């Protein structure tokens, strides 16, 4: 149950952050920096609670976020 809540909070936070980043889609380098810092912060916070279980989901979120930011910037 704890893992389900963890993943749902990560997913909702990710979607909200992508929605906010849509407003600033023309600032490509800034979005890359903010997204990377955001994922690193979530990794550090989650590492102490769940350990290695957070590595793959957060890496996947980072890669998906980079792709979304690239596509938003390309079509901005």
PDB file of N, CA, C and O in Angstrom:
ATOM      1  N   UNK A   1       0.816  -1.188   0.000  1.00  0.00           N
ATOM      2  CA  UNK A   1       0.000   0.000   0.000  1.00  0.00           C
ATOM      3  C   UNK A   1       0.868   1.263   0.000  1.00  0.00           C
ATOM      4  O   UNK A   1       0.545   2.249  -0.662  1.00  0.00           O
ATOM      5  N   UNK A   2       1.949   1.220   0.735  1.00  0.00           N
ATOM      6  CA  UNK A   2       2.834   2.385   0.801  1.00  0.00           C
ATOM      7  C   UNK A   2       3.468   2.641  -0.563  1.00  0.00           C
ATOM      8  O   UNK A   2       3.621   3.791  -0.974  1.00  0.00           O
ATOM      9  N   UNK A   3       3.838   1.564  -1.266  1.00  0.00           N
ATOM     10  CA  UNK A   3       4.460   1.735  -2.576  1.00  0.00           C
ATOM     11  C   UNK A   3       3.466   2.312  -3.579  1.00  0.00           C
ATOM     12  O   UNK A   3       3.834   3.137  -4.415  1.00  0.00           O
ATOM     13  N   UNK A   4       2.213   1.881  -3.501  1.00  0.00           N
ATOM     14  CA  UNK A   4       1.195   2.427  -4.396  1.00  0.00           C
ATOM     15  C   UNK A   4       0.995   3.914  -4.186  1.00  0.00           C
ATOM     16  O   UNK A   4       0.872   4.675  -5.146  1.00  0.00           O
ATOM     17  N   UNK A   5       0.961   4.321  -2.942  1.00  0.00           N
ATOM     18  CA  UNK A   5       0.815   5.747  -2.653  1.00  0.00           C
ATOM     19  C   UNK A   5       2.053   6.516  -3.105  1.00  0.00           C
ATOM     20  O   UNK A   5       1.947   7.626  -3.626  1.00  0.00           O
ATOM     21  N   UNK A   6       3.224   5.921  -2.903  1.00  0.00           N
ATOM     22  CA  UNK A   6       4.474   6.548  -3.340  1.00  0.00           C
ATOM     23  C   UNK A   6       4.457   6.789  -4.844  1.00  0.00           C
ATOM     24  O   UNK A   6       4.762   7.890  -5.302  1.00  0.00           O
ATOM     25  N   UNK A   7       4.100   5.756  -5.615  1.00  0.00           N
ATOM     26  CA  UNK A   7       4.095   5.900  -7.066  1.00  0.00           C
ATOM     27  C   UNK A   7       2.999   6.849  -7.541  1.00  0.00           C
ATOM     28  O   UNK A   7       3.198   7.569  -8.519  1.00  0.00           O
ATOM     29  N   UNK A   8       1.855   6.866  -6.875  1.00  0.00           N
ATOM     30  CA  UNK A   8       0.795   7.788  -7.284  1.00  0.00           C
ATOM     31  C   UNK A   8       1.183   9.235  -6.997  1.00  0.00           C
ATOM     32  O   UNK A   8       0.890  10.120  -7.801  1.00  0.00           O
ATOM     33  N   UNK A   9       1.834   9.489  -5.867  1.00  0.00           N
ATOM     34  CA  UNK A   9       2.301  10.848  -5.567  1.00  0.00           C
ATOM     35  C   UNK A   9       3.365  11.271  -6.575  1.00  0.00           C
ATOM     36  O   UNK A   9       3.360  12.415  -7.031  1.00  0.00           O
ATOM     37  N   UNK A  10       4.271  10.371  -6.926  1.00  0.00           N
ATOM     38  CA  UNK A  10       5.277  10.688  -7.948  1.00  0.00           C
ATOM     39  C   UNK A  10       4.618  11.014  -9.282  1.00  0.00           C
ATOM     40  O   UNK A  10       4.984  11.988  -9.940  1.00  0.00           O
ATOM     41  N   UNK A  11       3.654  10.203  -9.674  1.00  0.00           N
ATOM     42  CA  UNK A  11       2.974  10.426 -10.949  1.00  0.00           C
ATOM     43  C   UNK A  11       2.213  11.736 -10.990  1.00  0.00           C
ATOM     44  O   UNK A  11       2.296  12.474 -11.972  1.00  0.00           O
ATOM     45  N   UNK A  12       1.477  12.029  -9.938  1.00  0.00           N
ATOM     46  CA  UNK A  12       0.711  13.272  -9.891  1.00  0.00           C
ATOM     47  C   UNK A  12       1.646  14.479  -9.864  1.00  0.00           C
ATOM     48  O   UNK A  12       1.409  15.469 -10.556  1.00  0.00           O
ATOM     49  N   UNK A  13       2.704  14.394  -9.064  1.00  0.00           N
ATOM     50  CA  UNK A  13       3.679  15.487  -9.026  1.00  0.00           C
ATOM     51  C   UNK A  13       4.336  15.717 -10.377  1.00  0.00           C
ATOM     52  O   UNK A  13       4.568  16.857 -10.780  1.00  0.00           O
ATOM     53  N   UNK A  14       4.633  14.625 -11.073  1.00  0.00           N
ATOM     54  CA  UNK A  14       5.250  14.725 -12.392  1.00  0.00           C
ATOM     55  C   UNK A  14       4.306  15.403 -13.379  1.00  0.00           C
ATOM     56  O   UNK A  14       4.721  16.291 -14.123  1.00  0.00           O
ATOM     57  N   UNK A  15       3.046  14.993 -13.391  1.00  0.00           N
ATOM     58  CA  UNK A  15       2.084  15.578 -14.323  1.00  0.00           C
ATOM     59  C   UNK A  15       1.828  17.057 -14.027  1.00  0.00           C
ATOM     60  O   UNK A  15       1.703  17.864 -14.948  1.00  0.00           O
ATOM     61  N   UNK A  16       1.751  17.404 -12.759  1.00  0.00           N
ATOM     62  CA  UNK A  16       1.563  18.812 -12.395  1.00  0.00           C
ATOM     63  C   UNK A  16       2.774  19.637 -12.827  1.00  0.00           C
ATOM     64  O   UNK A  16       2.620  20.744 -13.343  1.00  0.00           O
ATOM     65  N   UNK A  17       3.970  19.103 -12.619  1.00  0.00           N
ATOM     66  CA  UNK A  17       5.168  19.859 -13.005  1.00  0.00           C
ATOM     67  C   UNK A  17       5.262  20.017 -14.520  1.00  0.00           C
ATOM     68  O   UNK A  17       5.697  21.064 -14.999  1.00  0.00           O
ATOM     69  N   UNK A  18       4.863  19.001 -15.280  1.00  0.00           N
ATOM     70  CA  UNK A  18       4.865  19.130 -16.742  1.00  0.00           C
ATOM     71  C   UNK A  18       3.847  20.181 -17.168  1.00  0.00           C
ATOM     72  O   UNK A  18       4.099  20.947 -18.098  1.00  0.00           O
ATOM     73  N   UNK A  19       2.698  20.223 -16.494  1.00  0.00           N
ATOM     74  CA  UNK A  19       1.703  21.254 -16.797  1.00  0.00           C
ATOM     75  C   UNK A  19       2.229  22.653 -16.542  1.00  0.00           C
ATOM     76  O   UNK A  19       1.981  23.567 -17.328  1.00  0.00           O
ATOM     77  N   UNK A  20       2.950  22.823 -15.452  1.00  0.00           N
ATOM     78  CA  UNK A  20       3.540  24.135 -15.149  1.00  0.00           C
ATOM     79  C   UNK A  20       4.645  24.465 -16.148  1.00  0.00           C
ATOM     80  O   UNK A  20       4.783  25.613 -16.571  1.00  0.00           O
ATOM     81  N   UNK A  21       5.423  23.466 -16.520  1.00  0.00           N
ATOM     82  CA  UNK A  21       6.515  23.696 -17.474  1.00  0.00           C
ATOM     83  C   UNK A  21       5.994  24.081 -18.858  1.00  0.00           C
ATOM     84  O   UNK A  21       6.711  24.709 -19.638  1.00  0.00           O
ATOM     85  N   UNK A  22       4.748  23.708 -19.166  1.00  0.00           N
ATOM     86  CA  UNK A  22       4.157  24.072 -20.452  1.00  0.00           C
ATOM     87  C   UNK A  22       4.109  25.600 -20.601  1.00  0.00           C
ATOM     88  O   UNK A  22       4.249  26.126 -21.706  1.00  0.00           O
ATOM     89  N   UNK A  23       3.913  26.300 -19.489  1.00  0.00           N
ATOM     90  CA  UNK A  23       3.843  27.762 -19.533  1.00  0.00           C
ATOM     91  C   UNK A  23       5.181  28.385 -19.923  1.00  0.00           C
ATOM     92  O   UNK A  23       5.219  29.473 -20.497  1.00  0.00           O
ATOM     93  N   UNK A  24       6.274  27.696 -19.613  1.00  0.00           N
ATOM     94  CA  UNK A  24       7.618  28.214 -19.883  1.00  0.00           C
ATOM     95  C   UNK A  24       8.324  27.377 -20.945  1.00  0.00           C
ATOM     96  O   UNK A  24       9.543  27.213 -20.890  1.00  0.00           O
ATOM     97  N   UNK A  25       7.579  26.850 -21.904  1.00  0.00           N
ATOM     98  CA  UNK A  25       8.136  25.891 -22.859  1.00  0.00           C
ATOM     99  C   UNK A  25       9.190  26.469 -23.793  1.00  0.00           C
ATOM    100  O   UNK A  25       9.937  25.708 -24.407  1.00  0.00           O
ATOM    101  N   UNK A  26       9.275  27.779 -23.917  1.00  0.00           N
ATOM    102  CA  UNK A  26      10.273  28.357 -24.821  1.00  0.00           C
ATOM    103  C   UNK A  26      11.658  28.472 -24.181  1.00  0.00           C
ATOM    104  O   UNK A  26      12.631  28.766 -24.875  1.00  0.00           O
ATOM    105  N   UNK A  27      11.760  28.248 -22.876  1.00  0.00           N
ATOM    106  CA  UNK A  27      13.049  28.327 -22.171  1.00  0.00           C
ATOM    107  C   UNK A  27      13.625  26.919 -22.000  1.00  0.00           C
ATOM    108  O   UNK A  27      13.507  26.319 -20.931  1.00  0.00           O
ATOM    109  N   UNK A  28      14.244  26.401 -23.053  1.00  0.00           N
ATOM    110  CA  UNK A  28      14.664  24.998 -23.101  1.00  0.00           C
ATOM    111  C   UNK A  28      15.689  24.653 -22.026  1.00  0.00           C
ATOM    112  O   UNK A  28      15.487  23.698 -21.276  1.00  0.00           O
ATOM    113  N   UNK A  29      16.786  25.409 -21.933  1.00  0.00           N
ATOM    114  CA  UNK A  29      17.834  25.084 -20.962  1.00  0.00           C
ATOM    115  C   UNK A  29      17.335  25.208 -19.528  1.00  0.00           C
ATOM    116  O   UNK A  29      17.698  24.403 -18.671  1.00  0.00           O
ATOM    117  N   UNK A  30      16.511  26.205 -19.268  1.00  0.00           N
ATOM    118  CA  UNK A  30      15.954  26.370 -17.927  1.00  0.00           C
ATOM    119  C   UNK A  30      15.085  25.175 -17.550  1.00  0.00           C
ATOM    120  O   UNK A  30      15.164  24.681 -16.425  1.00  0.00           O
ATOM    121  N   UNK A  31      14.264  24.713 -18.474  1.00  0.00           N
ATOM    122  CA  UNK A  31      13.399  23.567 -18.185  1.00  0.00           C
ATOM    123  C   UNK A  31      14.206  22.301 -17.936  1.00  0.00           C
ATOM    124  O   UNK A  31      13.871  21.514 -17.050  1.00  0.00           O
ATOM    125  N   UNK A  32      15.265  22.100 -18.711  1.00  0.00           N
ATOM    126  CA  UNK A  32      16.125  20.930 -18.508  1.00  0.00           C
ATOM    127  C   UNK A  32      16.752  20.980 -17.119  1.00  0.00           C
ATOM    128  O   UNK A  32      16.775  19.976 -16.408  1.00  0.00           O
ATOM    129  N   UNK A  33      17.257  22.144 -16.735  1.00  0.00           N
ATOM    130  CA  UNK A  33      17.884  22.303 -15.424  1.00  0.00           C
ATOM    131  C   UNK A  33      16.878  22.082 -14.299  1.00  0.00           C
ATOM    132  O   UNK A  33      17.154  21.337 -13.358  1.00  0.00           O
ATOM    133  N   UNK A  34      15.722  22.718 -14.387  1.00  0.00           N
ATOM    134  CA  UNK A  34      14.709  22.593 -13.334  1.00  0.00           C
ATOM    135  C   UNK A  34      14.217  21.154 -13.224  1.00  0.00           C
ATOM    136  O   UNK A  34      14.039  20.640 -12.120  1.00  0.00           O
ATOM    137  N   UNK A  35      13.999  20.507 -14.360  1.00  0.00           N
ATOM    138  CA  UNK A  35      13.519  19.124 -14.339  1.00  0.00           C
ATOM    139  C   UNK A  35      14.563  18.192 -13.719  1.00  0.00           C
ATOM    140  O   UNK A  35      14.217  17.314 -12.929  1.00  0.00           O
ATOM    141  N   UNK A  36      15.822  18.378 -14.069  1.00  0.00           N
ATOM    142  CA  UNK A  36      16.874  17.527 -13.507  1.00  0.00           C
ATOM    143  C   UNK A  36      17.012  17.730 -12.001  1.00  0.00           C
ATOM    144  O   UNK A  36      17.176  16.762 -11.258  1.00  0.00           O
ATOM    145  N   UNK A  37      16.947  18.979 -11.545  1.00  0.00           N
ATOM    146  CA  UNK A  37      17.023  19.250 -10.107  1.00  0.00           C
ATOM    147  C   UNK A  37      15.813  18.669  -9.385  1.00  0.00           C
ATOM    148  O   UNK A  37      15.938  18.131  -8.285  1.00  0.00           O
ATOM    149  N   UNK A  38      14.652  18.777 -10.003  1.00  0.00           N
ATOM    150  CA  UNK A  38      13.428  18.220  -9.410  1.00  0.00           C
ATOM    151  C   UNK A  38      13.540  16.704  -9.218  1.00  0.00           C
ATOM    152  O   UNK A  38      13.202  16.188  -8.154  1.00  0.00           O
ATOM    153  N   UNK A  39      14.010  15.998 -10.237  1.00  0.00           N
ATOM    154  CA  UNK A  39      14.152  14.541 -10.141  1.00  0.00           C
ATOM    155  C   UNK A  39      15.238  14.176  -9.133  1.00  0.00           C
ATOM    156  O   UNK A  39      15.068  13.224  -8.371  1.00  0.00           O
ATOM    157  N   UNK A  40      16.348  14.910  -9.112  1.00  0.00           N
ATOM    158  CA  UNK A  40      17.391  14.638  -8.117  1.00  0.00           C
ATOM    159  C   UNK A  40      16.877  14.849  -6.699  1.00  0.00           C
ATOM    160  O   UNK A  40      17.193  14.065  -5.804  1.00  0.00           O
ATOM    161  N   UNK A  41      16.091  15.895  -6.483  1.00  0.00           N
ATOM    162  CA  UNK A  41      15.508  16.147  -5.164  1.00  0.00           C
ATOM    163  C   UNK A  41      14.579  15.005  -4.755  1.00  0.00           C
ATOM    164  O   UNK A  41      14.632  14.532  -3.620  1.00  0.00           O
ATOM    165  N   UNK A  42      13.725  14.563  -5.689  1.00  0.00           N
ATOM    166  CA  UNK A  42      12.830  13.444  -5.370  1.00  0.00           C
ATOM    167  C   UNK A  42      13.624  12.179  -5.081  1.00  0.00           C
ATOM    168  O   UNK A  42      13.240  11.392  -4.215  1.00  0.00           O
ATOM    169  N   UNK A  43      14.735  11.972  -5.801  1.00  0.00           N
ATOM    170  CA  UNK A  43      15.561  10.789  -5.569  1.00  0.00           C
ATOM    171  C   UNK A  43      16.167  10.811  -4.174  1.00  0.00           C
ATOM    172  O   UNK A  43      16.146   9.800  -3.472  1.00  0.00           O
ATOM    173  N   UNK A  44      16.705  11.949  -3.772  1.00  0.00           N
ATOM    174  CA  UNK A  44      17.321  12.046  -2.443  1.00  0.00           C
ATOM    175  C   UNK A  44      16.280  11.850  -1.351  1.00  0.00           C
ATOM    176  O   UNK A  44      16.523  11.124  -0.388  1.00  0.00           O
ATOM    177  N   UNK A  45      15.128  12.487  -1.491  1.00  0.00           N
ATOM    178  CA  UNK A  45      14.080  12.366  -0.478  1.00  0.00           C
ATOM    179  C   UNK A  45      13.555  10.935  -0.400  1.00  0.00           C
ATOM    180  O   UNK A  45      13.346  10.409   0.694  1.00  0.00           O
ATOM    181  N   UNK A  46      13.345  10.312  -1.536  1.00  0.00           N
ATOM    182  CA  UNK A  46      12.758   8.968  -1.570  1.00  0.00           C
ATOM    183  C   UNK A  46      13.771   7.878  -1.235  1.00  0.00           C
ATOM    184  O   UNK A  46      13.387   6.802  -0.777  1.00  0.00           O
ATOM    185  N   UNK A  47      15.051   8.139  -1.455  1.00  0.00           N
ATOM    186  CA  UNK A  47      16.075   7.111  -1.235  1.00  0.00           C
ATOM    187  C   UNK A  47      16.066   6.622   0.203  1.00  0.00           C
ATOM    188  O   UNK A  47      16.216   5.426   0.450  1.00  0.00           O
ATOM    189  N   UNK A  48      15.893   7.533   1.157  1.00  0.00           N
ATOM    190  CA  UNK A  48      15.945   7.155   2.567  1.00  0.00           C
ATOM    191  C   UNK A  48      14.724   6.357   2.990  1.00  0.00           C
ATOM    192  O   UNK A  48      14.777   5.634   3.984  1.00  0.00           O
ATOM    193  N   UNK A  49      13.630   6.473   2.259  1.00  0.00           N
ATOM    194  CA  UNK A  49      12.419   5.733   2.601  1.00  0.00           C
ATOM    195  C   UNK A  49      12.385   4.363   1.922  1.00  0.00           C
ATOM    196  O   UNK A  49      12.084   3.360   2.569  1.00  0.00           O
ATOM    197  N   UNK A  50      12.690   4.314   0.627  1.00  0.00           N
ATOM    198  CA  UNK A  50      12.504   3.082  -0.140  1.00  0.00           C
ATOM    199  C   UNK A  50      13.785   2.499  -0.715  1.00  0.00           C
ATOM    200  O   UNK A  50      13.773   1.361  -1.183  1.00  0.00           O
ATOM    201  N   UNK A  51      14.875   3.225  -0.697  1.00  0.00           N
ATOM    202  CA  UNK A  51      16.143   2.704  -1.183  1.00  0.00           C
ATOM    203  C   UNK A  51      16.194   2.561  -2.691  1.00  0.00           C
ATOM    204  O   UNK A  51      15.765   3.448  -3.429  1.00  0.00           O
ATOM    205  N   UNK A  52      16.724   1.436  -3.137  1.00  0.00           N
ATOM    206  CA  UNK A  52      16.982   1.196  -4.553  1.00  0.00           C
ATOM    207  C   UNK A  52      15.704   1.096  -5.385  1.00  0.00           C
ATOM    208  O   UNK A  52      15.761   1.214  -6.609  1.00  0.00           O
ATOM    209  N   UNK A  53      14.551   0.880  -4.743  1.00  0.00           N
ATOM    210  CA  UNK A  53      13.288   0.777  -5.478  1.00  0.00           C
ATOM    211  C   UNK A  53      12.930   2.068  -6.207  1.00  0.00           C
ATOM    212  O   UNK A  53      12.139   2.042  -7.150  1.00  0.00           O
ATOM    213  N   UNK A  54      13.490   3.179  -5.792  1.00  0.00           N
ATOM    214  CA  UNK A  54      13.148   4.462  -6.410  1.00  0.00           C
ATOM    215  C   UNK A  54      13.994   4.776  -7.631  1.00  0.00           C
ATOM    216  O   UNK A  54      13.658   5.685  -8.390  1.00  0.00           O
ATOM    217  N   UNK A  55      15.066   4.058  -7.836  1.00  0.00           N
ATOM    218  CA  UNK A  55      16.010   4.416  -8.892  1.00  0.00           C
ATOM    219  C   UNK A  55      15.410   4.279 -10.292  1.00  0.00           C
ATOM    220  O   UNK A  55      15.494   5.217 -11.085  1.00  0.00           O
ATOM    221  N   UNK A  56      14.820   3.151 -10.607  1.00  0.00           N
ATOM    222  CA  UNK A  56      14.282   2.937 -11.952  1.00  0.00           C
ATOM    223  C   UNK A  56      13.061   3.811 -12.249  1.00  0.00           C
ATOM    224  O   UNK A  56      13.009   4.409 -13.324  1.00  0.00           O
ATOM    225  N   UNK A  57      12.073   3.914 -11.345  1.00  0.00           N
ATOM    226  CA  UNK A  57      10.933   4.793 -11.661  1.00  0.00           C
ATOM    227  C   UNK A  57      11.336   6.257 -11.844  1.00  0.00           C
ATOM    228  O   UNK A  57      10.816   6.937 -12.728  1.00  0.00           O
ATOM    229  N   UNK A  58      12.252   6.737 -11.020  1.00  0.00           N
ATOM    230  CA  UNK A  58      12.674   8.130 -11.160  1.00  0.00           C
ATOM    231  C   UNK A  58      13.529   8.340 -12.403  1.00  0.00           C
ATOM    232  O   UNK A  58      13.469   9.402 -13.021  1.00  0.00           O
ATOM    233  N   UNK A  59      14.321   7.344 -12.773  1.00  0.00           N
ATOM    234  CA  UNK A  59      15.073   7.433 -14.025  1.00  0.00           C
ATOM    235  C   UNK A  59      14.117   7.462 -15.208  1.00  0.00           C
ATOM    236  O   UNK A  59      14.316   8.216 -16.160  1.00  0.00           O
ATOM    237  N   UNK A  60      13.077   6.636 -15.143  1.00  0.00           N
ATOM    238  CA  UNK A  60      12.067   6.641 -16.205  1.00  0.00           C
ATOM    239  C   UNK A  60      11.356   7.991 -16.277  1.00  0.00           C
ATOM    240  O   UNK A  60      11.125   8.509 -17.370  1.00  0.00           O
ATOM    241  N   UNK A  61      11.008   8.564 -15.128  1.00  0.00           N
ATOM    242  CA  UNK A  61      10.376   9.887 -15.123  1.00  0.00           C
ATOM    243  C   UNK A  61      11.307  10.947 -15.697  1.00  0.00           C
ATOM    244  O   UNK A  61      10.856  11.855 -16.396  1.00  0.00           O
ATOM    245  N   UNK A  62      12.597  10.840 -15.408  1.00  0.00           N
ATOM    246  CA  UNK A  62      13.552  11.807 -15.938  1.00  0.00           C
ATOM    247  C   UNK A  62      13.621  11.714 -17.461  1.00  0.00           C
ATOM    248  O   UNK A  62      13.601  12.734 -18.151  1.00  0.00           O
ATOM    249  N   UNK A  63      13.701  10.491 -17.983  1.00  0.00           N
ATOM    250  CA  UNK A  63      13.790  10.300 -19.433  1.00  0.00           C
ATOM    251  C   UNK A  63      12.502  10.758 -20.114  1.00  0.00           C
ATOM    252  O   UNK A  63      12.555  11.435 -21.141  1.00  0.00           O
ATOM    253  N   UNK A  64      11.354  10.398 -19.558  1.00  0.00           N
ATOM    254  CA  UNK A  64      10.073  10.822 -20.132  1.00  0.00           C
ATOM    255  C   UNK A  64       9.958  12.344 -20.093  1.00  0.00           C
ATOM    256  O   UNK A  64       9.520  12.964 -21.062  1.00  0.00           O
ATOM    257  N   UNK A  65      10.351  12.937 -18.977  1.00  0.00           N
ATOM    258  CA  UNK A  65      10.303  14.395 -18.859  1.00  0.00           C
ATOM    259  C   UNK A  65      11.192  15.086 -19.871  1.00  0.00           C
ATOM    260  O   UNK A  65      10.808  16.106 -20.443  1.00  0.00           O
ATOM    261  N   UNK A  66      12.386  14.538 -20.101  1.00  0.00           N
ATOM    262  CA  UNK A  66      13.280  15.124 -21.096  1.00  0.00           C
ATOM    263  C   UNK A  66      12.647  15.069 -22.484  1.00  0.00           C
ATOM    264  O   UNK A  66      12.731  16.026 -23.253  1.00  0.00           O
ATOM    265  N   UNK A  67      12.021  13.948 -22.791  1.00  0.00           N
ATOM    266  CA  UNK A  67      11.343  13.825 -24.085  1.00  0.00           C
ATOM    267  C   UNK A  67      10.192  14.807 -24.233  1.00  0.00           C
ATOM    268  O   UNK A  67      10.023  15.420 -25.287  1.00  0.00           O
ATOM    269  N   UNK A  68       9.407  14.955 -23.182  1.00  0.00           N
ATOM    270  CA  UNK A  68       8.276  15.888 -23.219  1.00  0.00           C
ATOM    271  C   UNK A  68       8.768  17.327 -23.349  1.00  0.00           C
ATOM    272  O   UNK A  68       8.202  18.108 -24.113  1.00  0.00           O
ATOM    273  N   UNK A  69       9.813  17.679 -22.609  1.00  0.00           N
ATOM    274  CA  UNK A  69      10.367  19.037 -22.693  1.00  0.00           C
ATOM    275  C   UNK A  69      10.913  19.301 -24.096  1.00  0.00           C
ATOM    276  O   UNK A  69      10.726  20.389 -24.641  1.00  0.00           O
ATOM    277  N   UNK A  70      11.580  18.318 -24.675  1.00  0.00           N
ATOM    278  CA  UNK A  70      12.097  18.475 -26.033  1.00  0.00           C
ATOM    279  C   UNK A  70      10.955  18.699 -27.021  1.00  0.00           C
ATOM    280  O   UNK A  70      11.036  19.578 -27.880  1.00  0.00           O
ATOM    281  N   UNK A  71       9.886  17.900 -26.899  1.00  0.00           N
ATOM    282  CA  UNK A  71       8.752  18.037 -27.816  1.00  0.00           C
ATOM    283  C   UNK A  71       8.032  19.373 -27.610  1.00  0.00           C
ATOM    284  O   UNK A  71       7.625  20.010 -28.582  1.00  0.00           O
ATOM    285  N   UNK A  72       7.872  19.803 -26.353  1.00  0.00           N
ATOM    286  CA  UNK A  72       7.229  21.094 -26.094  1.00  0.00           C
ATOM    287  C   UNK A  72       8.044  22.223 -26.710  1.00  0.00           C
ATOM    288  O   UNK A  72       7.483  23.150 -27.293  1.00  0.00           O
ATOM    289  N   UNK A  73       9.369  22.149 -26.583  1.00  0.00           N
ATOM    290  CA  UNK A  73      10.225  23.198 -27.118  1.00  0.00           C
ATOM    291  C   UNK A  73      10.227  23.181 -28.637  1.00  0.00           C
ATOM    292  O   UNK A  73      10.270  24.233 -29.276  1.00  0.00           O
ATOM    293  N   UNK A  74      10.180  22.007 -29.203  1.00  0.00           N
ATOM    294  CA  UNK A  74      10.205  21.882 -30.658  1.00  0.00           C
ATOM    295  C   UNK A  74       8.961  22.495 -31.297  1.00  0.00           C
ATOM    296  O   UNK A  74       9.041  23.104 -32.364  1.00  0.00           O
ATOM    297  N   UNK A  75       7.820  22.333 -30.644  1.00  0.00           N
ATOM    298  CA  UNK A  75       6.569  22.836 -31.204  1.00  0.00           C
ATOM    299  C   UNK A  75       6.107  24.137 -30.557  1.00  0.00           C
ATOM    300  O   UNK A  75       4.959  24.542 -30.739  1.00  0.00           O
ATOM    301  N   UNK A  76       6.986  24.796 -29.805  1.00  0.00           N
ATOM    302  CA  UNK A  76       6.601  26.054 -29.133  1.00  0.00           C
ATOM    303  C   UNK A  76       6.517  27.191 -30.130  1.00  0.00           C
ATOM    304  O   UNK A  76       6.208  28.322 -29.752  1.00  0.00           O
TER     305      UNK A  76
END
